[in-house]
Amino acid sequence: MSNVFIAFQHNEESRPLVDAIVADNPTAVVVHSPGLVKIDAPNRLQIRRATIEEQTGRPYDLQQLHVNLVTLSGYIDEDDDQLTLSWTH
């Protein structure tokens, strides 16, 4: 099993994203570096729009996460409600 990861700029806009990702992926590990927050997960990581909206209390377009996205690894499966990183097609 290999890890997938996603990394964001470490700022106030990314905080609810990170909180939502951790809520939806209990095996995820968050690593804070100066200016960067990286989230590793074994094999699969899911980002759900609904969970982000719960964290922020307002509507959220998943395309907004690209503003603070630095890098990622894994195959991307994305629609309006979720973005999934995994090593399976």
Contacts in CASP RR format, 6 or more apart in sequence:
PFRMAT RR
TARGET T0000
AUTHOR 0000-0000-0000
METHOD contacts of the structure
MODEL  1
MSNVFIAFQHNEESRPLVDAIVADNPTAVVVHSPGLVKIDAPNRLQIRRA
TIEEQTGRPYDLQQLHVNLVTLSGYIDEDDDQLTLSWTH
1 42 0 8 1.000
1 43 0 8 1.000
2 42 0 8 1.000
2 43 0 8 1.000
2 87 0 8 1.000
3 40 0 8 1.000
3 41 0 8 1.000
3 42 0 8 1.000
3 43 0 8 1.000
3 73 0 8 1.000
4 40 0 8 1.000
4 41 0 8 1.000
4 43 0 8 1.000
4 44 0 8 1.000
4 45 0 8 1.000
4 72 0 8 1.000
4 73 0 8 1.000
4 74 0 8 1.000
4 85 0 8 1.000
4 86 0 8 1.000
4 87 0 8 1.000
5 38 0 8 1.000
5 39 0 8 1.000
5 40 0 8 1.000
5 41 0 8 1.000
5 45 0 8 1.000
5 71 0 8 1.000
5 72 0 8 1.000
5 73 0 8 1.000
5 85 0 8 1.000
6 21 0 8 1.000
6 38 0 8 1.000
6 39 0 8 1.000
6 45 0 8 1.000
6 47 0 8 1.000
6 69 0 8 1.000
6 71 0 8 1.000
6 72 0 8 1.000
6 73 0 8 1.000
6 85 0 8 1.000
7 36 0 8 1.000
7 37 0 8 1.000
7 38 0 8 1.000
7 39 0 8 1.000
7 69 0 8 1.000
7 70 0 8 1.000
7 71 0 8 1.000
7 72 0 8 1.000
8 14 0 8 1.000
8 17 0 8 1.000
8 18 0 8 1.000
8 36 0 8 1.000
8 37 0 8 1.000
8 65 0 8 1.000
8 68 0 8 1.000
8 69 0 8 1.000
8 70 0 8 1.000
9 35 0 8 1.000
9 36 0 8 1.000
9 37 0 8 1.000
9 68 0 8 1.000
9 70 0 8 1.000
10 32 0 8 1.000
10 33 0 8 1.000
10 34 0 8 1.000
10 35 0 8 1.000
10 36 0 8 1.000
10 37 0 8 1.000
11 35 0 8 1.000
11 68 0 8 1.000
13 67 0 8 1.000
13 68 0 8 1.000
14 37 0 8 1.000
14 68 0 8 1.000
16 52 0 8 1.000
16 55 0 8 1.000
16 56 0 8 1.000
17 47 0 8 1.000
17 52 0 8 1.000
17 55 0 8 1.000
17 65 0 8 1.000
17 68 0 8 1.000
18 30 0 8 1.000
18 37 0 8 1.000
18 39 0 8 1.000
19 55 0 8 1.000
20 47 0 8 1.000
20 48 0 8 1.000
20 51 0 8 1.000
20 52 0 8 1.000
20 54 0 8 1.000
20 55 0 8 1.000
21 28 0 8 1.000
21 39 0 8 1.000
21 45 0 8 1.000
21 47 0 8 1.000
22 28 0 8 1.000
22 30 0 8 1.000
22 39 0 8 1.000
23 51 0 8 1.000
23 55 0 8 1.000
24 46 0 8 1.000
24 47 0 8 1.000
24 48 0 8 1.000
24 51 0 8 1.000
25 39 0 8 1.000
25 41 0 8 1.000
25 45 0 8 1.000
25 46 0 8 1.000
27 41 0 8 1.000
27 42 0 8 1.000
28 39 0 8 1.000
28 40 0 8 1.000
28 41 0 8 1.000
28 45 0 8 1.000
29 39 0 8 1.000
29 40 0 8 1.000
29 41 0 8 1.000
30 37 0 8 1.000
30 38 0 8 1.000
30 39 0 8 1.000
31 37 0 8 1.000
31 38 0 8 1.000
31 39 0 8 1.000
31 40 0 8 1.000
36 70 0 8 1.000
39 45 0 8 1.000
41 85 0 8 1.000
43 86 0 8 1.000
43 87 0 8 1.000
44 84 0 8 1.000
44 85 0 8 1.000
44 86 0 8 1.000
44 87 0 8 1.000
44 88 0 8 1.000
45 84 0 8 1.000
45 85 0 8 1.000
45 86 0 8 1.000
46 82 0 8 1.000
46 83 0 8 1.000
46 84 0 8 1.000
46 85 0 8 1.000
47 62 0 8 1.000
47 65 0 8 1.000
47 82 0 8 1.000
47 83 0 8 1.000
47 84 0 8 1.000
48 81 0 8 1.000
48 82 0 8 1.000
49 60 0 8 1.000
49 61 0 8 1.000
49 62 0 8 1.000
49 80 0 8 1.000
49 81 0 8 1.000
49 82 0 8 1.000
50 81 0 8 1.000
52 60 0 8 1.000
52 62 0 8 1.000
53 59 0 8 1.000
53 60 0 8 1.000
61 80 0 8 1.000
62 78 0 8 1.000
62 80 0 8 1.000
62 81 0 8 1.000
62 82 0 8 1.000
62 83 0 8 1.000
65 83 0 8 1.000
72 85 0 8 1.000
73 85 0 8 1.000
74 85 0 8 1.000
74 86 0 8 1.000
74 87 0 8 1.000
75 85 0 8 1.000
75 86 0 8 1.000
75 87 0 8 1.000
75 88 0 8 1.000
75 89 0 8 1.000
76 83 0 8 1.000
76 84 0 8 1.000
76 85 0 8 1.000
77 83 0 8 1.000
77 84 0 8 1.000
77 86 0 8 1.000
78 84 0 8 1.000
END
